[in-house]
Amino acid sequence: MNARPYSAFFQTVPALVALTILFVVAARPAGQNAAQSLTVLSRDGRRAIPLTTSGNQEMAPLDELAAVFQLAVREEAGALTVSYRGRTIVLTPNQPLASVSGRLISLSAAPSRTANRWSVPLDFISRALALIYDSRLDLRRPSHLLIVGDLRVPRVTVRHEALGSAARLTIDTTPRAVSTVVQEGPQRITVRFDADAIDLTVPPIQPQGLVQAISVIDPVTLGVDLGPRFGTFRSSAVPLENAARLVIDLVPPADATPAPTVAPPESPARELPVLTQAPPAIRTLTIDPGHGGDDLGVRGAAGIVEKNVTLAVAHRLKAAVEARLGIRVVLTRDDDRAVSVNERTALANNNKADLFISLHANASFRPDVAGATIYLASFDESMAAREGLASERLPALGGGFRDIELVPWNLAQIRHTARSTEMANLLAAEFRDRVPLASNAVDHAPLRVLESANMPAVLIEMGYLSHSGQEKQLAGAAQQTEIAQSILEAIVKFRDAVADEGASR
């Protein structure tokens, strides 16, 4: 047993508990690589906790977390006990597990010790500490941000489109926050949000057109620096189901001098094709972690339940997509709660998702059956002919009639079968090198969660919990990460394929 308990050490530093505006720089322990810091936001201000990396995992020093959150830590009998107001977390070195008030929780990595200093993986905060702490802890890994309590810190995603001599900024705020756009000077506009802070994602900006740079002026204000050809702007708010969208159109002056023309060559040249910017192929992704709440899904022999596996993979996939693509990601559930099938599809449709991915795990009476399968919606041809894709003549403004193609809600997916099939094949190709596949890698089934999706949609059975080896894999961080990364790569290729096709039209 370590003769120097952590609890005695932390009693000597009560001043560090307050989350004042303070940035901490810590020495990097030997054997670990430098990483970013984790910014902790609360009503008292902010604090930076230095992070290290061990393998592929970001790790937070346990003593820093203890100082911030008033935790007592002691090391005895080969285990670490973290206490907060009578509630405890027990960690075992070299085991990626935490016992939280007697409940076993899996972590992405085991606690590690370097030079008498313990570190824990970042998901220790969201998966273990959040269960015993009094205030809400919202860990946003892509932003390296931890929000404590009831602070309003919406996710703000900015997209920039060049539209000839004009430009458009689309700003999505999740959850909704009122924003105000003001022009400050001839070449700057600001967007101020009614919030305590913002969690901002901005694409790289090439300072060649109207938009020169986008930056954060203060915790709740975004600054847009504009080029000399900027004239004026128009802004409009677009209400969404769970978010707010602000569209800002930037235009040059009405009397702007046109760009100088180049004299034609003496000999006729071959006409050049007109280049148009392809619209973003994927702006919003909906991830659907299957089951939840009282609906456990399938259960493996070792007690692993489907609802936990799907949610864990969904969180990993969401973080990976946001970090790499910077697009908006909507989860049909972000915690252990029940969501009906109709609500899942409606959430995707109402958020105008460009892609829908439902995550599940399978089971079989045969314990040797294993492997992942990607499912597409199947439709009875007679039903589609009878109920869907029919035209109706409706009166038009000014007289006459127009034909409107009507598609019943439960057949919305029919329009997207080609794209859905393309996505399914990309997933199978990515899985083939990383994730065990079933013999029927791509299959069809009458799945209600897909039938009403008005966008390309697939359902992934990630493996069989009835297979003992695969149950263990699906419960582990390594396999969950492989699945998330495979899906991410397929999304990237799908996005590029759709964008290339749009640009060639």
VOMAR-864030 format. One record per residue (C-alpha): residue in three letters; x, y, z. Coordinates in steps of 0.2 Angstrom, whole numbers, plus 5000, padded with zeros to 4 digits. Last residue first. Layout:
N
["Ala", [X, Y, Z]] ...
END
This chain:
505
["Arg", [4882, 5089, 4684]] ["Ser", [4900, 5085, 4687]] ["Ala", [4900, 5095, 4704]] ["Gly", [4885, 5085, 4711]] ["Glu", [4893, 5069, 4707]] ["Asp", [4909, 5074, 4715]] ["Ala", [4900, 5080, 4730]] ["Val", [4890, 5063, 4732]] ["Ala", [4906, 5053, 4730]] ["Asp", [4916, 5064, 4742]] ["Arg", [4902, 5063, 4756]] ["Phe", [4901, 5044, 4753]] ["Lys", [4920, 5042, 4755]] ["Val", [4920, 5052, 4771]] ["Ile", [4905, 5043, 4778]] ["Ala", [4913, 5026, 4774]] ["Glu", [4929, 5032, 4783]] ["Leu", [4919, 5037, 4798]] ["Ile", [4910, 5020, 4799]] ["Ser", [4926, 5011, 4799]] ["Gln", [4932, 5023, 4813]] ["Ala", [4917, 5020, 4823]] ["Ile", [4918, 5001, 4821]] ["Glu", [4937, 5001, 4825]] ["Thr", [4934, 5012, 4841]] ["Gln", [4920, 5000, 4847]] ["Gln", [4932, 4985, 4844]] ["Ala", [4946, 4993, 4855]] ["Ala", [4935, 5000, 4868]] ["Gly", [4928, 4983, 4873]] ["Ala", [4910, 4977, 4875]] ["Leu", [4909, 4973, 4856]] ["Gln", [4924, 4962, 4857]] ["Lys", [4918, 4952, 4872]] ["Glu", [4901, 4949, 4864]] ["Gln", [4911, 4944, 4848]] ["Gly", [4920, 4930, 4857]] ["Ser", [4905, 4923, 4866]] ["His", [4894, 4924, 4850]] ["Ser", [4876, 4928, 4856]] ["Leu", [4881, 4946, 4857]] ["Tyr", [4882, 4945, 4838]] ["Gly", [4890, 4959, 4827]] ["Met", [4888, 4977, 4822]] ["Glu", [4871, 4975, 4815]] ["Ile", [4871, 4991, 4805]] ["Leu", [4855, 5000, 4799]] ["Val", [4857, 5011, 4784]] ["Ala", [4848, 5027, 4778]] ["Pro", [4850, 5039, 4763]] ["Met", [4837, 5053, 4767]] ["Asn", [4818, 5054, 4770]] ["Ala", [4819, 5040, 4783]] ["Ser", [4801, 5032, 4784]] ["Glu", [4807, 5015, 4779]] ["Leu", [4823, 5015, 4789]] ["Val", [4816, 5014, 4807]] ["Arg", [4802, 5003, 4800]] ["Leu", [4814, 4989, 4795]] ["Pro", [4807, 4978, 4781]] ["Ala", [4824, 4969, 4778]] ["His", [4838, 4970, 4765]] ["Asp", [4856, 4963, 4766]] ["Val", [4874, 4969, 4765]] ["Ala", [4888, 4958, 4773]] ["Asn", [4878, 4942, 4770]] ["Ser", [4892, 4931, 4775]] ["Ala", [4894, 4940, 4791]] ["Leu", [4908, 4953, 4793]] ["Pro", [4922, 4954, 4806]] ["Val", [4927, 4972, 4808]] ["Arg", [4943, 4980, 4802]] ["Asp", [4948, 4976, 4784]] ["Arg", [4931, 4971, 4778]] ["Phe", [4922, 4984, 4788]] ["Glu", [4928, 4998, 4776]] ["Ala", [4921, 4988, 4761]] ["Ala", [4905, 4984, 4770]] ["Leu", [4902, 5002, 4775]] ["Leu", [4905, 5008, 4757]] ["Asn", [4893, 4995, 4751]] ["Ala", [4880, 5001, 4763]] ["Met", [4883, 5019, 4758]] ["Glu", [4880, 5015, 4740]] ["Thr", [4864, 5005, 4744]] ["Ser", [4857, 5020, 4754]] ["Arg", [4861, 5032, 4739]] ["Ala", [4851, 5020, 4727]] ["Thr", [4837, 5017, 4739]] ["His", [4834, 5036, 4743]] ["Arg", [4817, 5039, 4735]] ["Ile", [4810, 5023, 4742]] ["Gln", [4815, 5029, 4759]] ["Ala", [4800, 5040, 4761]] ["Leu", [4788, 5025, 4760]] ["Asn", [4781, 5026, 4778]] ["Trp", [4778, 5044, 4775]] ["Pro", [4767, 5041, 4760]] ["Val", [4775, 5048, 4744]] ["Leu", [4765, 5061, 4734]] ["Glu", [4771, 5068, 4717]] ["Ile", [4763, 5084, 4713]] ["Asp", [4755, 5088, 4696]] ["Arg", [4750, 5106, 4693]] ["Phe", [4733, 5113, 4689]] ["Gly", [4726, 5129, 4681]] ["Gly", [4724, 5146, 4688]] ["Gly", [4734, 5160, 4695]] ["Leu", [4741, 5150, 4709]] ["Ala", [4740, 5131, 4705]] ["Pro", [4726, 5119, 4709]] ["Leu", [4732, 5102, 4714]] ["Arg", [4733, 5086, 4703]] ["Glu", [4739, 5071, 4712]] ["Ser", [4753, 5059, 4707]] ["Ala", [4757, 5042, 4714]] ["Leu", [4774, 5037, 4720]] ["Gly", [4767, 5027, 4734]] ["Glu", [4752, 5016, 4740]] ["Arg", [4748, 5004, 4726]] ["Ala", [4765, 5003, 4717]] ["Ala", [4775, 5003, 4733]] ["Met", [4764, 4990, 4741]] ["Ser", [4765, 4979, 4725]] ["Glu", [4784, 4981, 4726]] ["Asp", [4785, 4975, 4744]] ["Phe", [4799, 4986, 4751]] ["Ser", [4815, 4982, 4759]] ["Ala", [4825, 4994, 4769]] ["Leu", [4844, 4992, 4769]] ["Tyr", [4854, 4982, 4782]] ["Ile", [4873, 4982, 4785]] ["Thr", [4878, 4965, 4793]] ["Ala", [4892, 4962, 4805]] ["Gly", [4899, 4945, 4810]] ["Ala", [4895, 4930, 4820]] ["Val", [4885, 4914, 4821]] ["Asp", [4893, 4901, 4831]] ["Pro", [4881, 4902, 4846]] ["Arg", [4866, 4897, 4835]] ["Phe", [4850, 4903, 4843]] ["Ser", [4856, 4920, 4835]] ["Ala", [4858, 4938, 4842]] ["Asn", [4862, 4955, 4834]] ["Ala", [4869, 4972, 4839]] ["His", [4862, 4988, 4833]] ["Leu", [4867, 5005, 4827]] ["Ser", [4856, 5016, 4815]] ["Ile", [4864, 5027, 4803]] ["Phe", [4854, 5042, 4795]] ["Leu", [4862, 5053, 4782]] ["Asp", [4858, 5071, 4775]] ["Ala", [4848, 5075, 4791]] ["Lys", [4834, 5088, 4789]] ["Asn", [4833, 5090, 4807]] ["Asn", [4814, 5086, 4806]] ["Asn", [4818, 5070, 4796]] ["Ala", [4831, 5064, 4808]] ["Leu", [4821, 5067, 4823]] ["Ala", [4805, 5059, 4815]] ["Thr", [4815, 5043, 4811]] ["Arg", [4820, 5041, 4830]] ["Glu", [4803, 5047, 4836]] ["Asn", [4794, 5034, 4825]] ["Val", [4805, 5020, 4832]] ["Ser", [4801, 5025, 4850]] ["Val", [4814, 5032, 4861]] ["Ala", [4818, 5024, 4878]] ["Arg", [4832, 5032, 4889]] ["Asp", [4850, 5028, 4893]] ["Asp", [4859, 5043, 4887]] ["Asp", [4862, 5053, 4871]] ["Arg", [4847, 5047, 4861]] ["Thr", [4842, 5050, 4843]] ["Leu", [4860, 5058, 4842]] ["Val", [4862, 5073, 4830]] ["Val", [4879, 5077, 4822]] ["Arg", [4882, 5094, 4814]] ["Ile", [4897, 5094, 4803]] ["Gly", [4915, 5097, 4808]] ["Leu", [4922, 5083, 4797]] ["Arg", [4936, 5076, 4807]] ["Ala", [4933, 5081, 4825]] ["Glu", [4914, 5081, 4823]] ["Val", [4914, 5064, 4815]] ["Ala", [4926, 5056, 4827]] ["Ala", [4916, 5063, 4842]] ["Lys", [4899, 5057, 4835]] ["Leu", [4907, 5039, 4831]] ["Arg", [4913, 5037, 4849]] ["His", [4897, 5042, 4856]] ["Ala", [4887, 5031, 4844]] ["Val", [4899, 5016, 4848]] ["Ala", [4895, 5018, 4867]] ["Leu", [4876, 5020, 4864]] ["Thr", [4875, 5005, 4853]] ["Val", [4885, 4994, 4866]] ["Asn", [4874, 5000, 4880]] ["Lys", [4858, 4996, 4872]] ["Glu", [4864, 4979, 4866]] ["Val", [4867, 4972, 4883]] ["Ile", [4882, 4963, 4889]] ["Gly", [4878, 4950, 4903]] ["Ala", [4891, 4937, 4899]] ["Ala", [4879, 4926, 4890]] ["Gly", [4874, 4941, 4878]] ["Arg", [4859, 4952, 4880]] ["Val", [4848, 4958, 4865]] ["Gly", [4839, 4974, 4866]] ["Leu", [4838, 4982, 4883]] ["Asp", [4821, 4991, 4880]] ["Asp", [4818, 4998, 4898]] ["Gly", [4829, 5013, 4894]] ["Gly", [4838, 5011, 4877]] ["His", [4835, 5002, 4861]] ["Gly", [4847, 5006, 4845]] ["Pro", [4859, 5021, 4845]] ["Asp", [4853, 5031, 4830]] ["Ile", [4866, 5043, 4823]] ["Thr", [4859, 5057, 4813]] ["Leu", [4871, 5067, 4801]] ["Thr", [4869, 5085, 4796]] ["Arg", [4878, 5094, 4783]] ["Ile", [4883, 5080, 4771]] ["Ala", [4885, 5083, 4752]] ["Pro", [4891, 5101, 4754]] ["Pro", [4885, 5110, 4738]] ["Ala", [4896, 5108, 4723]] ["Gln", [4905, 5125, 4718]] ["Thr", [4902, 5128, 4700]] ["Leu", [4915, 5128, 4686]] ["Val", [4909, 5132, 4668]] ["Pro", [4919, 5122, 4656]] ["Leu", [4932, 5130, 4645]] ["Glu", [4928, 5134, 4627]] ["Arg", [4942, 5128, 4616]] ["Ala", [4952, 5143, 4610]] ["Pro", [4950, 5153, 4594]] ["Ser", [4966, 5161, 4588]] ["Glu", [4970, 5179, 4592]] ["Pro", [4966, 5176, 4611]] ["Pro", [4952, 5185, 4618]] ["Ala", [4956, 5201, 4628]] ["Val", [4955, 5198, 4647]] ["Thr", [4941, 5207, 4657]] ["Pro", [4944, 5217, 4672]] ["Ala", [4934, 5212, 4687]] ["Pro", [4918, 5222, 4689]] ["Thr", [4918, 5238, 4698]] ["Ala", [4906, 5237, 4712]] ["Asp", [4891, 5247, 4710]] ["Ala", [4879, 5236, 4720]] ["Pro", [4892, 5234, 4733]] ["Pro", [4898, 5215, 4736]] ["Val", [4886, 5203, 4744]] ["Leu", [4887, 5193, 4760]] ["Asp", [4872, 5182, 4764]] ["Ile", [4871, 5177, 4783]] ["Val", [4860, 5162, 4787]] ["Leu", [4857, 5158, 4805]] ["Arg", [4851, 5141, 4810]] ["Ala", [4844, 5137, 4827]] ["Ala", [4843, 5120, 4835]] ["Asn", [4832, 5106, 4841]] ["Glu", [4818, 5105, 4828]] ["Leu", [4825, 5119, 4817]] ["Pro", [4820, 5137, 4815]] ["Val", [4829, 5147, 4801]] ["Ala", [4834, 5164, 4805]] ["Ser", [4839, 5177, 4791]] ["Ser", [4853, 5188, 4788]] ["Arg", [4857, 5200, 4774]] ["Phe", [4874, 5208, 4771]] ["Thr", [4882, 5223, 4764]] ["Gly", [4896, 5229, 4752]] ["Phe", [4912, 5217, 4754]] ["Arg", [4925, 5220, 4740]] ["Pro", [4938, 5225, 4753]] ["Gly", [4938, 5208, 4762]] ["Leu", [4928, 5204, 4777]] ["Asp", [4933, 5199, 4795]] ["Val", [4919, 5189, 4804]] ["Gly", [4919, 5190, 4823]] ["Leu", [4910, 5178, 4834]] ["Thr", [4904, 5184, 4851]] ["Val", [4900, 5174, 4867]] ["Pro", [4916, 5170, 4875]] ["Asp", [4925, 5186, 4868]] ["Ile", [4931, 5190, 4850]] ["Val", [4930, 5172, 4843]] ["Ser", [4937, 5171, 4826]] ["Ile", [4932, 5170, 4807]] ["Ala", [4944, 5176, 4794]] ["Gln", [4945, 5184, 4777]] ["Val", [4927, 5181, 4770]] ["Leu", [4923, 5191, 4754]] ["Gly", [4935, 5181, 4744]] ["Gln", [4954, 5176, 4745]] ["Pro", [4957, 5173, 4764]] ["Gln", [4956, 5154, 4763]] ["Ile", [4945, 5149, 4778]] ["Pro", [4948, 5133, 4787]] ["Pro", [4931, 5127, 4794]] ["Val", [4925, 5134, 4811]] ["Thr", [4918, 5124, 4826]] ["Leu", [4914, 5134, 4841]] ["Asp", [4908, 5129, 4858]] ["Ile", [4900, 5145, 4864]] ["Ala", [4900, 5154, 4881]] ["Asp", [4887, 5160, 4894]] ["Ala", [4873, 5161, 4881]] ["Asp", [4863, 5174, 4871]] ["Phe", [4875, 5174, 4856]] ["Arg", [4883, 5188, 4848]] ["Val", [4887, 5188, 4829]] ["Thr", [4899, 5201, 4823]] ["Ile", [4902, 5209, 4806]] ["Arg", [4918, 5217, 4800]] ["Gln", [4924, 5226, 4785]] ["Pro", [4917, 5243, 4785]] ["Gly", [4915, 5245, 4804]] ["Glu", [4905, 5235, 4816]] ["Gln", [4891, 5227, 4807]] ["Val", [4879, 5218, 4819]] ["Val", [4871, 5201, 4819]] ["Thr", [4862, 5196, 4835]] ["Ser", [4859, 5178, 4841]] ["Val", [4846, 5169, 4851]] ["Ala", [4852, 5152, 4857]] ["Arg", [4845, 5135, 4851]] ["Pro", [4853, 5119, 4857]] ["Thr", [4863, 5117, 4846]] ["Thr", [4867, 5133, 4836]] ["Asp", [4870, 5131, 4817]] ["Ile", [4878, 5146, 4808]] ["Thr", [4877, 5146, 4789]] ["Leu", [4888, 5159, 4781]] ["Arg", [4886, 5163, 4763]] ["Ala", [4897, 5172, 4750]] ["Ala", [4895, 5184, 4735]] ["Ser", [4906, 5186, 4719]] ["Gly", [4902, 5168, 4714]] ["Leu", [4893, 5160, 4728]] ["Ala", [4908, 5155, 4740]] ["Glu", [4901, 5144, 4754]] ["His", [4906, 5145, 4773]] ["Arg", [4900, 5134, 4786]] ["Val", [4900, 5138, 4805]] ["Thr", [4895, 5126, 4819]] ["Val", [4891, 5133, 4836]] ["Arg", [4888, 5120, 4850]] ["Pro", [4878, 5129, 4864]] ["Val", [4886, 5133, 4881]] ["Arg", [4872, 5138, 4893]] ["Leu", [4880, 5135, 4910]] ["Asp", [4869, 5124, 4921]] ["Gly", [4883, 5115, 4930]] ["Val", [4900, 5111, 4925]] ["Ile", [4905, 5111, 4906]] ["Leu", [4921, 5101, 4901]] ["Leu", [4929, 5106, 4885]] ["His", [4942, 5098, 4874]] ["Ser", [4932, 5103, 4859]] ["Pro", [4931, 5086, 4851]] ["Arg", [4929, 5078, 4869]] ["Arg", [4914, 5088, 4875]] ["Leu", [4912, 5083, 4893]] ["Asp", [4895, 5089, 4900]] ["Leu", [4896, 5087, 4919]] ["Arg", [4880, 5091, 4928]] ["Ser", [4882, 5096, 4946]] ["Asp", [4881, 5085, 4962]] ["Tyr", [4895, 5073, 4957]] ["Ile", [4893, 5054, 4959]] ["Leu", [4887, 5048, 4942]] ["Ala", [4897, 5062, 4933]] ["Leu", [4913, 5055, 4940]] ["Ala", [4911, 5038, 4932]] ["Arg", [4906, 5039, 4913]] ["Ser", [4908, 5057, 4909]] ["Ile", [4924, 5060, 4919]] ["Phe", [4932, 5043, 4918]] ["Asp", [4929, 5046, 4899]] ["Leu", [4945, 5057, 4899]] ["Pro", [4956, 5042, 4903]] ["Val", [4964, 5042, 4921]] ["Ser", [4981, 5048, 4927]] ["Trp", [4990, 5044, 4943]] ["Arg", [5006, 5052, 4948]] ["Asn", [5019, 5043, 4958]] ["Ala", [5032, 5045, 4944]] ["Thr", [5020, 5038, 4931]] ["Arg", [5004, 5029, 4935]] ["Ser", [4991, 5023, 4923]] ["Pro", [4972, 5021, 4925]] ["Ala", [4965, 5008, 4913]] ["Ala", [4959, 5014, 4896]] ["Ser", [4942, 5017, 4887]] ["Leu", [4932, 5014, 4903]] ["Ser", [4919, 5001, 4907]] ["Ile", [4907, 5004, 4922]] ["Leu", [4903, 4991, 4936]] ["Arg", [4890, 4997, 4948]] ["Gly", [4895, 4996, 4967]] ["Ser", [4894, 5015, 4970]] ["Val", [4904, 5017, 4954]] ["Ser", [4916, 5002, 4951]] ["Ala", [4927, 5008, 4937]] ["Leu", [4935, 4997, 4923]] ["Pro", [4949, 4998, 4911]] ["Gln", [4960, 4987, 4922]] ["Asn", [4979, 4990, 4923]] ["Pro", [4977, 4998, 4940]] ["Thr", [4960, 4995, 4948]] ["Leu", [4948, 5010, 4951]] ["Val", [4935, 5012, 4964]] ["Ile", [4923, 5026, 4963]] ["Thr", [4914, 5032, 4979]] ["Arg", [4900, 5042, 4986]] ["Gly", [4901, 5049, 5004]] ["Arg", [4902, 5067, 4999]] ["Tyr", [4915, 5063, 4985]] ["Ser", [4927, 5049, 4985]] ["Val", [4939, 5041, 4973]] ["Thr", [4946, 5025, 4979]] ["Leu", [4962, 5018, 4970]] ["Ala", [4966, 5000, 4971]] ["Gly", [4980, 4988, 4976]] ["Ala", [4976, 4987, 4994]] ["Glu", [4977, 5005, 4996]] ["Glu", [4977, 5022, 4987]] ["Arg", [4967, 5036, 4992]] ["Val", [4958, 5050, 4983]] ["Ala", [4947, 5063, 4991]] ["Leu", [4938, 5074, 4978]] ["Gln", [4935, 5092, 4979]] ["Phe", [4930, 5094, 4960]] ["Val", [4945, 5105, 4954]] ["Ala", [4958, 5098, 4966]] ["Ala", [4953, 5080, 4963]] ["Leu", [4953, 5083, 4944]] ["Glu", [4971, 5089, 4945]] ["Asp", [4976, 5075, 4957]] ["Leu", [4969, 5062, 4944]] ["Pro", [4980, 5069, 4930]] ["Ala", [4969, 5068, 4914]] ["Met", [4973, 5055, 4900]] ["Glu", [4970, 5056, 4881]] ["Gln", [4971, 5038, 4874]] ["Asn", [4980, 5033, 4858]] ["Gly", [4995, 5025, 4868]] ["Ser", [4996, 5036, 4883]] ["Thr", [4992, 5054, 4879]] ["Thr", [4994, 5068, 4891]] ["Leu", [4982, 5082, 4897]] ["Pro", [4984, 5098, 4906]] ["Ile", [4969, 5104, 4915]] ["Ala", [4964, 5122, 4911]] ["Arg", [4953, 5132, 4922]] ["Arg", [4938, 5143, 4919]] ["Gly", [4926, 5155, 4928]] ["Asp", [4916, 5153, 4944]] ["Arg", [4900, 5149, 4935]] ["Ser", [4909, 5134, 4927]] ["Leu", [4920, 5130, 4913]] ["Val", [4934, 5117, 4913]] ["Thr", [4946, 5118, 4898]] ["Leu", [4955, 5101, 4895]] ["Ser", [4973, 5104, 4889]] ["Gln", [4980, 5097, 4873]] ["Ala", [4992, 5083, 4872]] ["Ala", [5011, 5081, 4876]] ["Asn", [5017, 5063, 4874]] ["Gln", [5020, 5051, 4888]] ["Gly", [5036, 5041, 4893]] ["Ala", [5042, 5054, 4905]] ["Pro", [5029, 5065, 4913]] ["Arg", [5025, 5081, 4905]] ["Ala", [5027, 5096, 4916]] ["Ala", [5011, 5105, 4920]] ["Val", [5005, 5122, 4913]] ["Val", [4989, 5128, 4921]] ["Phe", [4978, 5142, 4915]] ["Leu", [4967, 5151, 4927]] ["Ile", [4951, 5160, 4926]] ["Thr", [4944, 5154, 4943]] ["Leu", [4937, 5137, 4946]] ["Ala", [4938, 5137, 4965]] ["Val", [4945, 5121, 4971]] ["Leu", [4963, 5127, 4970]] ["Ala", [4962, 5137, 4986]] ["Pro", [4958, 5121, 4996]] ["Val", [4976, 5115, 4993]] ["Thr", [4982, 5106, 5009]] ["Gln", [4967, 5094, 5011]] ["Phe", [4972, 5087, 4994]] ["Phe", [4988, 5080, 5000]] ["Ala", [4980, 5071, 5015]] ["Ser", [4967, 5063, 5003]] ["Tyr", [4981, 5057, 4991]] ["Pro", [4987, 5044, 5004]] ["Arg", [5006, 5043, 5006]] ["Ala", [5011, 5026, 5012]] ["Asn", [5006, 5018, 4996]] ["Met", [5000, 5000, 5000]] 
END
